[in-house]
């Protein structure tokens, strides 16, 4: 029998998408069981705890909770410290999920930036059109999740400027990226609109070298290094969570600094 | 029996139940933080050549170690705040850890070097114990502060500058871990040498009169 409490009209599809992640991460039984296992198993640090499914689920649920906390901690008006150009490391430090000799350079002449999702004008962009956009420069600290850091000088159009230019719906939750090296990534809209979030085309005043993402890469002063995809080929504005290369392997999604 | 010894002048147990709970929660979460921290450390070592064997690391590689570290931090902070609040509000810190007299400190060190370690009275800490407990509590506080600086070097850029920069904050975080591990080694060794102390932290230990009760008598 149909429950009298069941509404006649189902919830908006977009709302469901909005909360799918949250719902997925907050299965009460899983959280309870996970929490209990977490408590009990921490006494046995010598064993391989992380192979247990329920422990993994609990840790992922807490990582999701930490995403929410970090979004609250993120101050969209707070600027990251900047540094004198004399401190810039040349060349930049290379890091990826493969070694530098495995880098496959992108041909600038045939390269296109495709747009998708909640964007009004989805016409693809080429290198010349990107270069004609207003350019900003920032000398900021790159912080890697591994612990090392360096000062880098990045130039390019602000992502916020670009999103406005193409008529993106900036009330959407996420901006997602696809890259030539198969390194999908996604960020929150608040960080996408931060003034120190650039679609970088230059490093230390010169066109990006191949290992560092020529012709276009993301560079954010407010997130860890692995959140900055190189060799971007497509940008999508969306309300659907899509994670990223390292996030699928257990790294934290928000990764704000 | 115990009850016949209860007089109005006598107070609660040496370790009241909140202290015991917070102690064992802290012991558990400290192990999680230390061993997961070793897992994170290994990707970019601070001391060249110093690696932590996989057996001692919590998490098969950096991602799970980071997950453990950033899950454990909540328990560490909330339990730590409760412990600090309790110690300050009940006067336990002042009563158990102060005062530390320099002469007493020197004498205890000399006694210890001569292997004259007295634990006849569990209810009174000697000067070295008091100092070590204060140091490890401060190290715990320092770990939270430096941890916050490393986690959010942009949102808390002022804190990072105060600590002398991002890498310096990392080194202080590592040093704080070393202090806590050093304390842990001594603390556990002594607890095993004098098992009554371990038993007291499980069951509460002997009943003690508070300083205030003693003051009221004089």
Interface residues (C-beta under 8 A of the other chain):
Chain A: X38 X39 X42 X43 X45 X46 X48 X49 X50 X51 X56 X58 X59 X60 X62 X63 X66 X73 X74 X75 X78 X80 X81 X141 X143 X144 X145 X146 X147 X148 X149 X221 X222 X246 X249 X250 X251 X252 X256 X257
Chain B: X28 X29 X31 X32 X35 X40 X41 X43 X44 X46 X55 X58 X59 X60 X62 X63 X64 X66 X67 X68 X70 X71 X74 X151 X152 X153 X154 X155 X157 X161 X166 X167 X170
